[in-house]
Amino acid sequence: MDWSILLSLICPIMMLLCMKGMFSGHNHGDAKGRTEQPQISPEEVQAMQTKMAELSEQNAHLLKELQSMKETFSNDAGMKSNNSLSN
């Protein structure tokens, strides 16, 4: 018996079986449980909106700080190149 043919067929067959197991594993349970949306209280919504506003404000502050640092760096780099040219 030629074992090389058998070994060559085992790999694709096992791959097909694994893929079938992956896709069929998601079909268990009732459909109602999967489509049900979690309930969020108005207080949680308000807390998330407040946090979002704080994060947006922090983001704007960091963007301004980054822009300031870029300008400072480009000014410093320009001064250094001018000093090296004059020497």
Biopython code that builds the backbone (N, CA, C, O; Angstrom):
import numpy as np
from Bio.PDB.StructureBuilder import StructureBuilder

atoms = [
    (1, "MET", "N", (0.845, -1.184, 0.000)),
    (1, "MET", "CA", (0.000, 0.000, 0.000)),
    (1, "MET", "C", (0.885, 1.239, 0.000)),
    (1, "MET", "O", (1.872, 1.313, 0.731)),
    (2, "ASP", "N", (0.518, 2.208, -0.827)),
    (2, "ASP", "CA", (1.287, 3.441, -0.941)),
    (2, "ASP", "C", (0.774, 4.460, 0.078)),
    (2, "ASP", "O", (-0.299, 5.037, -0.097)),
    (3, "TRP", "N", (1.541, 4.673, 1.134)),
    (3, "TRP", "CA", (1.126, 5.567, 2.229)),
    (3, "TRP", "C", (1.207, 7.037, 1.843)),
    (3, "TRP", "O", (0.540, 7.865, 2.462)),
    (4, "SER", "N", (1.991, 7.377, 0.857)),
    (4, "SER", "CA", (2.131, 8.788, 0.486)),
    (4, "SER", "C", (0.823, 9.363, -0.055)),
    (4, "SER", "O", (0.501, 10.523, 0.201)),
    (5, "ILE", "N", (0.070, 8.555, -0.799)),
    (5, "ILE", "CA", (-1.223, 9.022, -1.316)),
    (5, "ILE", "C", (-2.196, 9.232, -0.167)),
    (5, "ILE", "O", (-2.919, 10.228, -0.131)),
    (6, "LEU", "N", (-2.212, 8.295, 0.769)),
    (6, "LEU", "CA", (-3.102, 8.406, 1.921)),
    (6, "LEU", "C", (-2.758, 9.632, 2.763)),
    (6, "LEU", "O", (-3.654, 10.353, 3.201)),
    (7, "LEU", "N", (-1.477, 9.872, 2.991)),
    (7, "LEU", "CA", (-1.046, 11.034, 3.759)),
    (7, "LEU", "C", (-1.367, 12.340, 3.025)),
    (7, "LEU", "O", (-1.683, 13.351, 3.652)),
    (8, "SER", "N", (-1.285, 12.309, 1.700)),
    (8, "SER", "CA", (-1.608, 13.503, 0.910)),
    (8, "SER", "C", (-3.093, 13.843, 0.983)),
    (8, "SER", "O", (-3.464, 15.014, 0.909)),
    (9, "LEU", "N", (-3.935, 12.842, 1.126)),
    (9, "LEU", "CA", (-5.381, 13.074, 1.199)),
    (9, "LEU", "C", (-5.851, 13.452, 2.601)),
    (9, "LEU", "O", (-6.897, 14.083, 2.748)),
    (10, "ILE", "N", (-5.110, 13.085, 3.612)),
    (10, "ILE", "CA", (-5.532, 13.363, 4.987)),
    (10, "ILE", "C", (-5.594, 14.863, 5.255)),
    (10, "ILE", "O", (-6.528, 15.334, 5.903)),
    (11, "CYS", "N", (-4.631, 15.603, 4.776)),
    (11, "CYS", "CA", (-4.578, 17.044, 5.053)),
    (11, "CYS", "C", (-5.812, 17.786, 4.528)),
    (11, "CYS", "O", (-6.452, 18.492, 5.307)),
    (12, "PRO", "N", (-6.172, 17.663, 3.259)),
    (12, "PRO", "CA", (-7.357, 18.386, 2.784)),
    (12, "PRO", "C", (-8.652, 17.893, 3.430)),
    (12, "PRO", "O", (-9.561, 18.687, 3.674)),
    (13, "ILE", "N", (-8.743, 16.601, 3.708)),
    (13, "ILE", "CA", (-9.951, 16.070, 4.341)),
    (13, "ILE", "C", (-10.088, 16.638, 5.750)),
    (13, "ILE", "O", (-11.182, 17.037, 6.151)),
    (14, "MET", "N", (-8.993, 16.678, 6.504)),
    (14, "MET", "CA", (-9.033, 17.234, 7.855)),
    (14, "MET", "C", (-9.372, 18.729, 7.819)),
    (14, "MET", "O", (-10.084, 19.230, 8.689)),
    (15, "MET", "N", (-8.862, 19.429, 6.815)),
    (15, "MET", "CA", (-9.163, 20.854, 6.686)),
    (15, "MET", "C", (-10.658, 21.058, 6.451)),
    (15, "MET", "O", (-11.266, 21.939, 7.059)),
    (16, "LEU", "N", (-11.246, 20.259, 5.584)),
    (16, "LEU", "CA", (-12.685, 20.364, 5.324)),
    (16, "LEU", "C", (-13.502, 20.059, 6.581)),
    (16, "LEU", "O", (-14.486, 20.742, 6.865)),
    (17, "LEU", "N", (-13.097, 19.040, 7.330)),
    (17, "LEU", "CA", (-13.808, 18.701, 8.561)),
    (17, "LEU", "C", (-13.700, 19.827, 9.593)),
    (17, "LEU", "O", (-14.679, 20.146, 10.267)),
    (18, "CYS", "N", (-12.536, 20.418, 9.715)),
    (18, "CYS", "CA", (-12.358, 21.526, 10.663)),
    (18, "CYS", "C", (-13.197, 22.731, 10.265)),
    (18, "CYS", "O", (-13.812, 23.369, 11.120)),
    (19, "MET", "N", (-13.226, 23.047, 8.976)),
    (19, "MET", "CA", (-14.017, 24.192, 8.522)),
    (19, "MET", "C", (-15.502, 23.942, 8.730)),
    (19, "MET", "O", (-16.237, 24.857, 9.099)),
    (20, "LYS", "N", (-15.953, 22.715, 8.498)),
    (20, "LYS", "CA", (-17.358, 22.378, 8.735)),
    (20, "LYS", "C", (-17.683, 22.557, 10.213)),
    (20, "LYS", "O", (-18.750, 23.065, 10.558)),
    (21, "GLY", "N", (-16.766, 22.143, 11.089)),
    (21, "GLY", "CA", (-16.975, 22.301, 12.521)),
    (21, "GLY", "C", (-17.007, 23.758, 12.938)),
    (21, "GLY", "O", (-17.781, 24.134, 13.818)),
    (22, "MET", "N", (-16.180, 24.580, 12.320)),
    (22, "MET", "CA", (-16.166, 26.005, 12.659)),
    (22, "MET", "C", (-17.484, 26.670, 12.289)),
    (22, "MET", "O", (-18.053, 27.411, 13.090)),
    (23, "PHE", "N", (-17.965, 26.411, 11.095)),
    (23, "PHE", "CA", (-19.166, 27.083, 10.631)),
    (23, "PHE", "C", (-20.439, 26.519, 11.249)),
    (23, "PHE", "O", (-21.407, 27.255, 11.442)),
    (24, "SER", "N", (-20.455, 25.268, 11.552)),
    (24, "SER", "CA", (-21.665, 24.694, 12.147)),
    (24, "SER", "C", (-21.739, 24.991, 13.635)),
    (24, "SER", "O", (-22.821, 24.886, 14.211)),
    (25, "GLY", "N", (-20.655, 25.353, 14.276)),
    (25, "GLY", "CA", (-20.643, 25.660, 15.698)),
    (25, "GLY", "C", (-21.407, 26.914, 16.049)),
    (25, "GLY", "O", (-21.797, 27.087, 17.204)),
    (26, "HIS", "N", (-21.632, 27.795, 15.091)),
    (26, "HIS", "CA", (-22.323, 29.058, 15.352)),
    (26, "HIS", "C", (-23.838, 28.939, 15.242)),
    (26, "HIS", "O", (-24.546, 29.905, 15.528)),
    (27, "ASN", "N", (-24.344, 27.799, 14.843)),
    (27, "ASN", "CA", (-25.779, 27.649, 14.633)),
    (27, "ASN", "C", (-26.521, 27.133, 15.852)),
    (27, "ASN", "O", (-27.734, 26.938, 15.780)),
    (28, "HIS", "N", (-25.850, 26.904, 16.959)),
    (28, "HIS", "CA", (-26.512, 26.394, 18.150)),
    (28, "HIS", "C", (-27.212, 27.527, 18.892)),
    (28, "HIS", "O", (-26.765, 28.673, 18.851)),
    (29, "GLY", "N", (-28.301, 27.205, 19.561)),
    (29, "GLY", "CA", (-29.051, 28.207, 20.315)),
    (29, "GLY", "C", (-30.192, 28.754, 19.486)),
    (29, "GLY", "O", (-30.273, 28.518, 18.281)),
    (30, "ASP", "N", (-31.063, 29.480, 20.137)),
    (30, "ASP", "CA", (-32.214, 30.031, 19.419)),
    (30, "ASP", "C", (-31.868, 31.382, 18.805)),
    (30, "ASP", "O", (-30.984, 32.090, 19.288)),
    (31, "ALA", "N", (-32.561, 31.720, 17.758)),
    (31, "ALA", "CA", (-32.303, 32.959, 17.040)),
    (31, "ALA", "C", (-32.694, 34.171, 17.873)),
    (31, "ALA", "O", (-32.099, 35.238, 17.722)),
    (32, "LYS", "N", (-33.680, 34.026, 18.745)),
    (32, "LYS", "CA", (-34.144, 35.145, 19.555)),
    (32, "LYS", "C", (-33.031, 35.675, 20.456)),
    (32, "LYS", "O", (-32.912, 36.887, 20.633)),
    (33, "GLY", "N", (-32.226, 34.804, 21.019)),
    (33, "GLY", "CA", (-31.142, 35.207, 21.909)),
    (33, "GLY", "C", (-30.045, 35.986, 21.199)),
    (33, "GLY", "O", (-29.390, 36.832, 21.808)),
    (34, "ARG", "N", (-29.844, 35.709, 19.930)),
    (34, "ARG", "CA", (-28.783, 36.395, 19.204)),
    (34, "ARG", "C", (-29.193, 37.777, 18.755)),
    (34, "ARG", "O", (-28.330, 38.645, 18.626)),
    (35, "THR", "N", (-30.462, 38.027, 18.511)),
    (35, "THR", "CA", (-30.891, 39.316, 17.994)),
    (35, "THR", "C", (-31.307, 40.281, 19.098)),
    (35, "THR", "O", (-31.554, 41.456, 18.827)),
    (36, "GLU", "N", (-31.385, 39.810, 20.319)),
    (36, "GLU", "CA", (-31.813, 40.655, 21.418)),
    (36, "GLU", "C", (-30.736, 41.688, 21.738)),
    (36, "GLU", "O", (-29.569, 41.342, 21.925)),
    (37, "GLN", "N", (-31.132, 42.944, 21.797)),
    (37, "GLN", "CA", (-30.214, 44.026, 22.103)),
    (37, "GLN", "C", (-30.106, 44.220, 23.610)),
    (37, "GLN", "O", (-31.105, 44.102, 24.319)),
    (38, "PRO", "N", (-28.914, 44.515, 24.107)),
    (38, "PRO", "CA", (-28.775, 44.777, 25.535)),
    (38, "PRO", "C", (-29.471, 46.083, 25.911)),
    (38, "PRO", "O", (-29.467, 47.047, 25.146)),
    (39, "GLN", "N", (-30.054, 46.097, 27.079)),
    (39, "GLN", "CA", (-30.753, 47.284, 27.547)),
    (39, "GLN", "C", (-29.757, 48.221, 28.227)),
    (39, "GLN", "O", (-28.995, 47.809, 29.101)),
    (40, "ILE", "N", (-29.777, 49.468, 27.817)),
    (40, "ILE", "CA", (-28.897, 50.477, 28.403)),
    (40, "ILE", "C", (-29.776, 51.534, 29.053)),
    (40, "ILE", "O", (-30.684, 52.080, 28.427)),
    (41, "SER", "N", (-29.493, 51.808, 30.301)),
    (41, "SER", "CA", (-30.305, 52.780, 31.037)),
    (41, "SER", "C", (-29.957, 54.198, 30.591)),
    (41, "SER", "O", (-28.861, 54.436, 30.083)),
    (42, "PRO", "N", (-30.886, 55.142, 30.779)),
    (42, "PRO", "CA", (-30.605, 56.544, 30.425)),
    (42, "PRO", "C", (-29.395, 57.106, 31.178)),
    (42, "PRO", "O", (-28.667, 57.948, 30.653)),
    (43, "GLU", "N", (-29.190, 56.635, 32.405)),
    (43, "GLU", "CA", (-28.033, 57.109, 33.170)),
    (43, "GLU", "C", (-26.725, 56.662, 32.516)),
    (43, "GLU", "O", (-25.750, 57.412, 32.469)),
    (44, "GLU", "N", (-26.724, 55.420, 32.009)),
    (44, "GLU", "CA", (-25.530, 54.923, 31.323)),
    (44, "GLU", "C", (-25.279, 55.699, 30.033)),
    (44, "GLU", "O", (-24.134, 55.989, 29.688)),
    (45, "VAL", "N", (-26.350, 56.030, 29.328)),
    (45, "VAL", "CA", (-26.219, 56.809, 28.100)),
    (45, "VAL", "C", (-25.644, 58.182, 28.430)),
    (45, "VAL", "O", (-24.743, 58.662, 27.743)),
    (46, "GLN", "N", (-26.159, 58.809, 29.472)),
    (46, "GLN", "CA", (-25.672, 60.126, 29.888)),
    (46, "GLN", "C", (-24.200, 60.060, 30.289)),
    (46, "GLN", "O", (-23.413, 60.941, 29.941)),
    (47, "ALA", "N", (-23.835, 59.007, 31.025)),
    (47, "ALA", "CA", (-22.440, 58.844, 31.446)),
    (47, "ALA", "C", (-21.518, 58.656, 30.230)),
    (47, "ALA", "O", (-20.413, 59.198, 30.198)),
    (48, "MET", "N", (-21.973, 57.895, 29.242)),
    (48, "MET", "CA", (-21.172, 57.687, 28.037)),
    (48, "MET", "C", (-21.032, 58.982, 27.241)),
    (48, "MET", "O", (-19.963, 59.268, 26.703)),
    (49, "GLN", "N", (-22.103, 59.760, 27.166)),
    (49, "GLN", "CA", (-22.046, 61.032, 26.444)),
    (49, "GLN", "C", (-21.100, 62.002, 27.142)),
    (49, "GLN", "O", (-20.349, 62.720, 26.482)),
    (50, "THR", "N", (-21.134, 62.026, 28.471)),
    (50, "THR", "CA", (-20.230, 62.886, 29.236)),
    (50, "THR", "C", (-18.784, 62.469, 29.001)),
    (50, "THR", "O", (-17.919, 63.313, 28.768)),
    (51, "LYS", "N", (-18.528, 61.180, 29.060)),
    (51, "LYS", "CA", (-17.174, 60.672, 28.839)),
    (51, "LYS", "C", (-16.715, 60.983, 27.422)),
    (51, "LYS", "O", (-15.555, 61.333, 27.207)),
    (52, "MET", "N", (-17.615, 60.858, 26.458)),
    (52, "MET", "CA", (-17.272, 61.161, 25.066)),
    (52, "MET", "C", (-16.903, 62.635, 24.911)),
    (52, "MET", "O", (-15.951, 62.965, 24.203)),
    (53, "ALA", "N", (-17.648, 63.519, 25.568)),
    (53, "ALA", "CA", (-17.344, 64.950, 25.503)),
    (53, "ALA", "C", (-15.981, 65.235, 26.138)),
    (53, "ALA", "O", (-15.202, 66.027, 25.608)),
    (54, "GLU", "N", (-15.693, 64.592, 27.269)),
    (54, "GLU", "CA", (-14.395, 64.773, 27.924)),
    (54, "GLU", "C", (-13.262, 64.298, 27.029)),
    (54, "GLU", "O", (-12.229, 64.959, 26.924)),
    (55, "LEU", "N", (-13.452, 63.148, 26.381)),
    (55, "LEU", "CA", (-12.422, 62.610, 25.499)),
    (55, "LEU", "C", (-12.219, 63.488, 24.262)),
    (55, "LEU", "O", (-11.094, 63.652, 23.788)),
    (56, "SER", "N", (-13.305, 64.047, 23.747)),
    (56, "SER", "CA", (-13.195, 64.951, 22.598)),
    (56, "SER", "C", (-12.418, 66.209, 22.976)),
    (56, "SER", "O", (-11.586, 66.692, 22.208)),
    (57, "GLU", "N", (-12.700, 66.732, 24.167)),
    (57, "GLU", "CA", (-11.989, 67.919, 24.651)),
    (57, "GLU", "C", (-10.504, 67.608, 24.858)),
    (57, "GLU", "O", (-9.639, 68.406, 24.497)),
    (58, "GLN", "N", (-10.222, 66.449, 25.437)),
    (58, "GLN", "CA", (-8.836, 66.041, 25.653)),
    (58, "GLN", "C", (-8.126, 65.848, 24.314)),
    (58, "GLN", "O", (-6.958, 66.211, 24.176)),
    (59, "ASN", "N", (-8.810, 65.289, 23.343)),
    (59, "ASN", "CA", (-8.241, 65.085, 22.013)),
    (59, "ASN", "C", (-7.887, 66.432, 21.374)),
    (59, "ASN", "O", (-6.809, 66.584, 20.799)),
    (60, "ALA", "N", (-8.791, 67.402, 21.474)),
    (60, "ALA", "CA", (-8.534, 68.728, 20.903)),
    (60, "ALA", "C", (-7.325, 69.369, 21.582)),
    (60, "ALA", "O", (-6.486, 69.974, 20.915)),
    (61, "HIS", "N", (-7.236, 69.238, 22.900)),
    (61, "HIS", "CA", (-6.100, 69.799, 23.636)),
    (61, "HIS", "C", (-4.791, 69.149, 23.189)),
    (61, "HIS", "O", (-3.793, 69.838, 22.982)),
    (62, "LEU", "N", (-4.795, 67.832, 23.040)),
    (62, "LEU", "CA", (-3.588, 67.125, 22.619)),
    (62, "LEU", "C", (-3.189, 67.477, 21.188)),
    (62, "LEU", "O", (-2.001, 67.555, 20.876)),
    (63, "LEU", "N", (-4.175, 67.689, 20.320)),
    (63, "LEU", "CA", (-3.864, 68.093, 18.949)),
    (63, "LEU", "C", (-3.198, 69.459, 18.921)),
    (63, "LEU", "O", (-2.247, 69.675, 18.170)),
    (64, "LYS", "N", (-3.701, 70.394, 19.750)),
    (64, "LYS", "CA", (-3.080, 71.722, 19.834)),
    (64, "LYS", "C", (-1.657, 71.620, 20.373)),
    (64, "LYS", "O", (-0.748, 72.280, 19.870)),
    (65, "GLU", "N", (-1.468, 70.794, 21.395)),
    (65, "GLU", "CA", (-0.143, 70.608, 21.976)),
    (65, "GLU", "C", (0.816, 69.999, 20.960)),
    (65, "GLU", "O", (1.974, 70.409, 20.873)),
    (66, "LEU", "N", (0.341, 69.025, 20.196)),
    (66, "LEU", "CA", (1.163, 68.399, 19.165)),
    (66, "LEU", "C", (1.541, 69.401, 18.088)),
    (66, "LEU", "O", (2.686, 69.422, 17.636)),
    (67, "GLN", "N", (0.600, 70.226, 17.676)),
    (67, "GLN", "CA", (0.872, 71.240, 16.656)),
    (67, "GLN", "C", (1.910, 72.234, 17.167)),
    (67, "GLN", "O", (2.805, 72.643, 16.427)),
    (68, "SER", "N", (1.786, 72.615, 18.425)),
    (68, "SER", "CA", (2.747, 73.529, 19.026)),
    (68, "SER", "C", (4.145, 72.909, 19.052)),
    (68, "SER", "O", (5.138, 73.582, 18.776)),
    (69, "MET", "N", (4.209, 71.628, 19.386)),
    (69, "MET", "CA", (5.505, 70.949, 19.415)),
    (69, "MET", "C", (6.107, 70.856, 18.018)),
    (69, "MET", "O", (7.317, 71.013, 17.851)),
    (70, "LYS", "N", (5.272, 70.603, 17.015)),
    (70, "LYS", "CA", (5.762, 70.537, 15.638)),
    (70, "LYS", "C", (6.321, 71.884, 15.203)),
    (70, "LYS", "O", (7.372, 71.952, 14.566)),
    (71, "GLU", "N", (5.611, 72.960, 15.552)),
    (71, "GLU", "CA", (6.078, 74.301, 15.185)),
    (71, "GLU", "C", (7.391, 74.616, 15.884)),
    (71, "GLU", "O", (8.305, 75.170, 15.273)),
    (72, "THR", "N", (7.486, 74.268, 17.156)),
    (72, "THR", "CA", (8.722, 74.501, 17.905)),
    (72, "THR", "C", (9.868, 73.713, 17.297)),
    (72, "THR", "O", (10.973, 74.233, 17.141)),
    (73, "PHE", "N", (9.609, 72.469, 16.958)),
    (73, "PHE", "CA", (10.651, 71.635, 16.357)),
    (73, "PHE", "C", (11.091, 72.192, 15.016)),
    (73, "PHE", "O", (12.288, 72.242, 14.733)),
    (74, "SER", "N", (10.144, 72.613, 14.183)),
    (74, "SER", "CA", (10.513, 73.133, 12.863)),
    (74, "SER", "C", (11.254, 74.459, 13.003)),
    (74, "SER", "O", (12.153, 74.743, 12.211)),
    (75, "ASN", "N", (10.895, 75.275, 13.992)),
    (75, "ASN", "CA", (11.610, 76.533, 14.224)),
    (75, "ASN", "C", (13.025, 76.257, 14.714)),
    (75, "ASN", "O", (13.972, 76.906, 14.270)),
    (76, "ASP", "N", (13.176, 75.302, 15.623)),
    (76, "ASP", "CA", (14.502, 74.933, 16.125)),
    (76, "ASP", "C", (15.365, 74.363, 15.005)),
    (76, "ASP", "O", (16.552, 74.674, 14.912)),
    (77, "ALA", "N", (14.775, 73.538, 14.167)),
    (77, "ALA", "CA", (15.525, 72.943, 13.057)),
    (77, "ALA", "C", (15.945, 74.025, 12.071)),
    (77, "ALA", "O", (17.048, 73.976, 11.527)),
    (78, "GLY", "N", (15.070, 75.002, 11.838)),
    (78, "GLY", "CA", (15.410, 76.109, 10.940)),
    (78, "GLY", "C", (16.522, 76.960, 11.495)),
    (78, "GLY", "O", (17.391, 77.401, 10.744)),
    (79, "MET", "N", (16.519, 77.207, 12.810)),
    (79, "MET", "CA", (17.571, 78.000, 13.430)),
    (79, "MET", "C", (18.911, 77.274, 13.356)),
    (79, "MET", "O", (19.946, 77.892, 13.106)),
    (80, "LYS", "N", (18.888, 75.959, 13.576)),
    (80, "LYS", "CA", (20.122, 75.196, 13.523)),
    (80, "LYS", "C", (20.709, 75.204, 12.119)),
    (80, "LYS", "O", (21.923, 75.322, 11.952)),
    (81, "SER", "N", (19.859, 75.080, 11.116)),
    (81, "SER", "CA", (20.366, 75.078, 9.738)),
    (81, "SER", "C", (20.890, 76.463, 9.365)),
    (81, "SER", "O", (21.871, 76.559, 8.627)),
    (82, "ASN", "N", (20.271, 77.535, 9.848)),
    (82, "ASN", "CA", (20.754, 78.881, 9.591)),
    (82, "ASN", "C", (22.098, 79.112, 10.280)),
    (82, "ASN", "O", (22.997, 79.735, 9.716)),
    (83, "ASN", "N", (22.225, 78.597, 11.517)),
    (83, "ASN", "CA", (23.494, 78.744, 12.231)),
    (83, "ASN", "C", (24.609, 77.963, 11.537)),
    (83, "ASN", "O", (25.741, 78.440, 11.472)),
    (84, "SER", "N", (24.313, 76.794, 11.027)),
    (84, "SER", "CA", (25.356, 76.012, 10.359)),
    (84, "SER", "C", (25.749, 76.643, 9.040)),
    (84, "SER", "O", (26.896, 76.511, 8.613)),
    (85, "LEU", "N", (24.824, 77.326, 8.383)),
    (85, "LEU", "CA", (25.132, 77.985, 7.123)),
    (85, "LEU", "C", (25.985, 79.222, 7.357)),
    (85, "LEU", "O", (26.849, 79.542, 6.541)),
    (86, "SER", "N", (25.752, 79.918, 8.459)),
    (86, "SER", "CA", (26.491, 81.148, 8.723)),
    (86, "SER", "C", (27.890, 80.863, 9.230)),
    (86, "SER", "O", (28.757, 81.732, 9.136)),
    (87, "ASN", "N", (28.140, 79.685, 9.763)),
    (87, "ASN", "CA", (29.493, 79.351, 10.273)),
    (87, "ASN", "C", (30.342, 78.826, 9.202)),
    (87, "ASN", "O", (31.504, 78.495, 9.442)),
]
sb = StructureBuilder()
sb.init_structure("model")
sb.init_model(0)
sb.init_chain("A")
sb.init_seg("    ")
for serial, (resi, resn, name, xyz) in enumerate(atoms, 1):
    if name == "N":
        sb.init_residue(resn, " ", resi, " ")
    sb.init_atom(name, np.array(xyz, "f"), 0.0, 1.0, " ", f" {name:<3s}", serial, name[0])
structure = sb.get_structure()
